[in-house]
């Protein structure tokens, strides 16, 4: 069961990368291009890390205003 749980979490995280890429493509059209080191992987990881930091920042702001975490 532990292996199955870990595998499913990995699968969801892997699939979410494609969802994020599609959302970026939808929002910005052909203006977004991931190029550079390792065929754009470094740029993609930078975008994902920035999104995670921004999300965590919004959670901290929400909690500081007295909101309850979801």
Residue pairs with C-beta under 8 A, 6 or more apart in sequence:
17 44
17 48
20 47
20 48
20 51
21 44
24 32
24 47
25 32
33 40
34 40
34 41
34 43
34 44
34 47
35 43
36 42
36 43
37 43
59 69
62 69
63 69
